[in-house]
Amino acid sequence: MSSRCNISGLQEAKRVAIFGGTHGNEMSGIMLVNMWINNAAEIERNGLVTKPFISNPRAVEKCTRYIDTDLNRAFTPENLSAPDVEGLQYEVQRAKEISQMFGPKGSPGAYDVIFDLHNTTSNMGSTLILESSTDLFNLQMVNYIKTSTQHLNTLAKVFPCNKKIKKAMAPHTCPVLLNENPHLKYSTTRSVAKHPIGLEVGPQPQGVLRSNVFESMRTILKHALDFLEIFNSGVEFPPCTVEVFRAHERMDYPRDTNGNITAMVHPHLQDCDWEPLNRGDPMFLTFDGRTILYEGASTVYPTFINEAAYYEKQQAFMTTCREILAANAIRKTVKVKS
Amino acid sequence: MSSRCNISGLQEAKRVAIFGGTHGNEMSGIMLVNMWINNAAEIERNGLVTKPFISNPRAVEKCTRYIDTDLNRAFTPENLSAPDVEGLQYEVQRAKEISQMFGPKGSPGAYDVIFDLHNTTSNMGSTLILESSTDLFNLQMVNYIKTSTQHLNTLAKVFPCNKKIKKAMAPHTCPVLLNENPHLKYSTTRSVAKHPIGLEVGPQPQGVLRSNVFESMRTILKHALDFLEIFNSGVEFPPCTVEVFRAHERMDYPRDTNGNITAMVHPHLQDCDWEPLNRGDPMFLTFDGRTILYEGASTVYPTFINEAAYYEKQQAFMTTCREILAANAIRKTVKVKS
């Protein structure tokens, strides 16, 4: 990365992958990627090589999150360097293959961008997930996507009582989750690329395809690919600020000594992803009707509230802290002939 | 059943079972039943023996719908009379055990009532499922439950803009699905009892426990058990009419020659369970943006719209026809000493 007059010059992003089915029961990405494998016209852009890819085909086949272990936690150095022995967990084997195909992870030859398409049962809208606050390229991309989708939000506000418009527009708010916390960060499938970006759209039950969620994900991808095409064409993106929600803490359900949950997400918190949770606000409701309050000192912004897949990960929701990140202007580095 | 002055005399209902976990990823029934196994005070009533029971414990353990085959389709005469050989499907074995414990199915010694607790990803509210239009006892019970929950609906209407009240009240409308159609009827777990009654509450994703769905199910069960206690005490229930939705037809997603779906439930139909679908109304939206209209001659009332578990059963939704059933007055038969 070079800097001149506060403009950061960045390498062009030519090789892009779109992953669906990292979790085999998250249907929007699976259906979109399969559609694009059959007909790529919609994702083609000048100067881009775009590869749609089903990352966990056996889990997709069984419509289950994973076969042996969570693929989206499997891209650790230990796994990626594990010898190819018989009896390796399916997802560990798959992680090694994916790293070879799209990486190797951390190498100069790795793909420029991987979009990994996920669904959540939580009311998270169209969340963009970043792994680094210093990845200018991704911050600018996210800013572009947020700006491009804003006219849809305006439309939804103009017709707040129109159920049909509201439905079609629903998950277009595009909050940005920054998972840079060393205690919460995990070794994602997309981490193989130089610029990893997760897309987490909900609410959608596992195994279900909802048209509004499908169309939202499709719209975000359209804007993201547009950004890459424009960037590669040499256009300069001015400095910007991006509101992000930094992963802060994992909150588990109250449990008994056997590990069984003894309370549910409180109805006042359920579906309120990204809304402020203040000290004294209701957090859980025990089966015998007792309310458990949030007792943290400062206001947090919960997300992944009551996500189906996280019961086994001892997480009822994740708290985040709101921050504004500033990003330099960026422009493609022009190669100087030597 | 005897009839005198239009009052039907029916046997008392002393033995009652509450099944949770017939599908191992439908959490409300599982959590309620486990709670009542630990402490039955809430479900105890005078003159009743109430047994809370986890019907598919291995599926519950794995948080999956079933292990080998759908338990809620397994109570066929063939399965129940299958010899106990090694390699029998787990759910077939389990069906035989359950029929022995709570039946045998169709015998005079069978349990009087089985409530089977289910969740759905569809927006079905608190649906009561009946299997026969001539089961006066169940019709009267359903009428009692609907009447008892009406004050909650009134409350929700008084405060239509209060999000918190709306949330707490949400699935209290109690529509009744009558599955008496020989083409759609299946051999349910609850069919072991003399009076089988299904409770299907949603929307709730598989593997998720929502407090509003949990509390709705708990409320319905409370009213149902109250009805049994009152009936057994000898109180006469006057004649009534019950609005039911009779199962009519199974509608599949449009599919390609490989069986893959090529369209989604249309956004105008999604979440509109129990609302009228008229000829010419949008039904599906293809991935390339084409709307497929409903072309049936008469108005139907769709339900189980976009239920996760029914993709594999080739069902996008079920159509129903609205009917009003009339039920005689009922009273417990008083045994005359011989």
Interface residues (C-beta under 8 A of the other chain):
Chain A: M31 N34 M35 C63 T64 T121 K164 K167 A168 P203 Q204 P205 Q206 G207 V208 L209 R210 S211 N212 F214 N260 I261 M264 V265 H266 P267 H268 Q270 D271 L285 F287 N306 E307 A308 A309 Y311 E312
Chain B: M31 N34 M35 C63 T64 T121 K164 K167 A168 P203 Q204 P205 Q206 G207 V208 L209 R210 S211 N212 F214 N260 I261 M264 V265 H266 P267 H268 Q270 D271 L285 F287 N306 E307 A308 A309 Y311 E312
